[in-house]
Amino acid sequence: MSGTGTDRDRNAVRAYIGSFTSAGGLGVLAADVDDATGALTVTGGSDAVADPSFLALAGPVLYAVSETGEGAVAAFDVTGPAPRPLGGPVPVDGAAPTHLALAAGHLVTANYTSGSVTVLPLAEDGTARPATAVFRHEGSGPVTARQAAPHAHQVLPDPSGRWIVSVDLGTDSVRVCALDATTGALTPHGETALRPGTGPRHLVFHPGGGYAYVLNELEPTLTVCRWDAPAGRLEPLAEIPVVPEDATGPSYPSEVVADPGGRFLWAAVRGDDTLAVLALDEDGARARLVASVPCGGTWPRDLTLDPTGRRLYAANERSGDVTWFTLDPETGVPARAGSIEAPAASCVVLG
């Protein structure tokens, strides 16, 4: 799928949707966002990269993983109505990258199947260069079907910019590394063990920077942690449910996002197919489940806030749609406002 057109208003908010082409997805879609309603209107797309399941935006350049056995990243120019590939995919020297982030002039990827984190420097035109470092996790967990080996699921910089944090579902742990911005070297710094068998998938930092919230996939819970940025240390404090007590059937949480004002967290829960609303106390040290609402589809794989914090967008993989919600400013509870078709949707980013 492709599209052409002139440059767009750089101040307008746009949405980008990643999908699994191996499951009928259309690749990377671009959409205009209506400021008044939050509605999405697709303007074009690109299927130049296989399984672009996770995306990251940096100004006029959009980055995508290629979640394949070979594992790669790709860059797209998004100044027009359709994403335009900037060169070809660049190998990450790891299998099935599921997540990527920008840090200190580099792309970092979490490679699920190989249980590793890769660092790739960025060229002046925004394209990725060959990898400068690959850090391989070690260990396993008690859920043998899912935790026989390391499975890095997310990687991101901490709010201070001093550390790279990687969340590993296979080893029930979160690792902290230091990234050398000059050489692209990645140096291990520490590892925090979480409760065995929980399968940590993604985390989000409190906007104040002093806490982090780890969403677990193999058990539908959230682990609240203290984050000591000067020391680069994560300390688990408490674990709370993200589904109601009367929830039935298996549930597999996928993504957690934080309110810019530090009052709420929202988590997507697959199987239960809900969005959990968690209220935070004043400093972010405690969280509690206050509401659970339908996700608007089936199997919500990703969740994101719009830049204003007024709306929430869910990428529902199995129902093939992206649904948006307005957020009650007092309670944080989402109200469904609309949706668009997006086959095998796996990620949505706005900017």
N, C-alpha and C positions, 0 to 999 in steps of 0.2 A: 504494500500500500504506500502511496506517495502523494505529494501535493506540491504545488508551487504557488508563489505569490510574492508580494512586496514585503519589506520590513514592517513589523508591527509596532504599536505603541509600547515602548520599553517600560512605561510606568504602569501598564495594565497588568493585572494578575492573570496568570495563565496556569493551567493544570497539565500535567504530563502523567500518562498512565502506562505502566509496564504490564506485560502479560507473558504467558507461556505459549509460544508459537507451536510447540509440540502438542498442545492440547486445544488448538484452534484459535489461539490468540492472534491479534493483528500486529503484534510487535510493540512499538512505542507510538502512542497516540498523543496529539496535542489538542488542547481545548481552550476556548475562551471561557472566562468566568464572569458571570453577570454580577456586578458589585451589589446590586439591590437584592437579588434573590439567592445568589450562590449557584445558580444553574450553570451547567456545563454545556458547551456546544463544540463538538469535535470539528477541527479545521483541517486536519491532515494527519498522516502517520508514516511510519517507516518500518518495514519488515526486514531491514538489511542485516539485523543481528538475531541469531536464534535465542529464544527464551530470555529476553531482557526483563528479568523478574524483579529487579530492584534498581532504583534510579536515585541520582543525586544531582542537584542543580547548582551551578555556579555562574550567575549572570547569564550571558548569552550561550553558555555551553551546558549541555545535559550529558551526564555520564550514566552508563548502564552496565550492569554485569551481564554476561552471557552464561546462564546457569546450565552449562553443559559439562560433559565429562572432561573435555579439554580445558575448559575454563578460560574466560577472556573478559576484557572490559572494552567498551566502545564509547566514543565521544560523538555528540551531535550538535550542530549549530541549530539553535532554536529561535533565531531572529525572524524567521518566516512562519507561515501558517503550518508547515509540516517540518518535522525534524529532518535535518540533512546530515548524513554521516560525514564525519571529519576523518578521513582515512579509514583503514580497516581495523578489525578487532586486534587487541594486543593481548597475548597470553599472560595469565597470572601465575603460571607454574603451580597450579593447584586445581583440584577438581570441584566442580559445582559451586562456584562463588554465589552466595546468597545475599550479600550485603556489601555496600561500599560507602566510603565517606571521604571527605577532603580534609587534609591536615597538613599545614606547613608546606604548601606547594606540592603536595603529593596526593595520590589516590591510595587508599588502603582498602583491601578487600578481605572479607571473611569467607573462607573456602570450606564449605560444609563437609563434603565427602572426604577430603584430604586432611581436615582438621588443622588448618593452617591460616596464617595471616600474611598477605603479600603487600609490599610497598612498591608503588610505581611513580617515578617523578613525572611532572607535567612539563611539556614543552611550552614555548611562548604562545603558540597558537591554540593551546588548550588540550592538545592530544596527549595521550599517555605514551611514555617511553618504556623500554624494557625494565623488568623488575630489578630493584636494587637489593631487596631483602625478602626472604620467605622464612617466617617463624613458625615452626611446626609444634603444635600442642602435643602433650603426652597425657595418657591416663585413660580411664574408662569409668563406667558407672554401673549400678546394680540392675538396671532395666536392660537386660541383654539384647533384646530386639532393637533397641534404639541407642544403646550406650556401650557397645562393644569396643568403640574407639572414639577418639576425639571428634567433635563436630562443631567447629567454630561457626556460629550463626550470625553474629553481629560484631562490628568493629566501629569505633567512633572516638574522636578526641574528647577529653574531659573539658569542662567549661574554662579551666585555666589555660588550656592549650599546652600544658606541660606533658601530658600523658596520652597514650593510646590505650584504650580499654577494649578487650575482646571477651565476648560472652560465649561459653562453650557448653552446648547442650549435652554432649557426650561425657564430659568429665565433671559435671555439676560444679562449675567454677567460673570465676571471672579473673582474667589475667590483665596485668598492667605492664606496659612497656614504654620506653622512652624512644622517641623518633628523632634522629639527627637530621635537621632540616637541610644541612649542607650535603651530607653523603647519602642520605636515604637509608642509613642503617637503623635497625630496630633492636633495642637492647632490653631483654627481659628484666623486670623490676620486682614483681611480686605476683602472688596468686591467692585469691580468696575462695575458700571452699564453702559451698552452700549445702543445704541438706541433701543427702544422697537420694537420687531418684526423682528429684524435682524437675530436672531438665531445663535449666535456664536458657531462654531464647533471646530476649531483647531487654535492654534497660534504657531508662531515661533519667536525666539529672533534674533535680529541683532547680527552678530558675535562680534561686539564691546560691546554688553551687555547693551547699553543704550536705546534701543527701542525694541518694540515687535509689531508683526503684527497679528491681529486677523482676520481669515477668517470666513465670515458669510455664513450660509447655506440657510436660508430662504429668504435672498436677496443676489444677487451676488455681494457682496462688500467686501472690506478689510478695517479694521479699524486700522489706524496707531496710536500707543500709545508710550508715553514716559515711560520707566521703571526705577524707582528709587530703586536700589537694597538695599542700606543701610536702606531705610524706608520701603521697601516691598510694594511699591505703584505703581499702573498702572494708567496712565493718558491718556485718549483718546484725540487725536489731530485732526484727519481728517478721513473721510471715502471716499473711491474711488471705482469705478466700476472695476470688473475683467472680464467683457464681453464687446465687442464693442457696440456702441450706436445702431447699426442696427441689433443686435442679436434678434432673434425671439424665442418665446416659453419659458417655464420655465427653469431656470438654478439653479442648486444646488451645489455650491462649496463644495469640500470635503477635500482637503489637500493643505498646503502651505509649501514650503521649501525655504531656504535662501542660496544664494551663499556664500561660505566661505570667499570670498574676499569682501563681503558687497556691491556688485554692483547691484545685481538682486534678485528678488523673482520669484518663479514659483508657480502657483496655478492650481490645477485640477478642472475642472468644468463639472459636470454631467448634462445631458440634452442637453446642448450646446456641450458636448463631446469635449472640447478643453483644451489646456494648455495655461494659460495666462502668459505672460512675463511682469514683472513690473520692471522698472528701479528705482533705489534708488539714492538719491543725496549723496554727499560725506560723510555726517555723519549719514545718514539713517533716517533723520527726515521727509522726503517726498518721496512718491512713485507715479509713474504714469504708466498706462497701455501703453505698446509700441507695443505689438504684441499678436496675438491669433492664435494658430495653432491646427489642428486636433490631438486628443490624440492617434490615431492609432487603436481605437476600440470604444466600447460603455460603458458608465457609469464608468469613471475613478474614482475609490474609493480611491486610494492611489498613492502617488508620492514620490520618493526618489532620492537623488543624489548618485553617486558612491563616494568612498572615495577621489578621486582626484578632484572632481568637474567638470569633463569633460563630464559626461553623466548623463542623466535623465532616470528613469525607471517609467513607469505607470502601475498600476494593474487595468485592465479594467474588471470590475465585470461581466457585462451582455454579453459581447462578449467573455469572458473566455480566456483572454490572458494577458501576460505581454509584453509590447512594450518598446524598448529602443531607445533613441535619443542621437545624438551628439549635443553638445552645441557650438554655435559660441562664441569664447572667447571675441569678441568685442561687439556683439549685444545681446548675451544671448538667441538668438532664437534657439529652438530645431529643428533638422532635423531627421526624422525617419530613423533608421538604421536597425531595425529587430524586430522580436517578436517570442514568443513561446506560445503554447497552455497551458492554466492553467485554467481549469473550475472554475467558480465562484470566481475568484481571488479577494482578498480583501486587501492584504497588501504585500509589498515587502521590505525587508531590505537587506543591503549589509554590509559585514565586513570580 
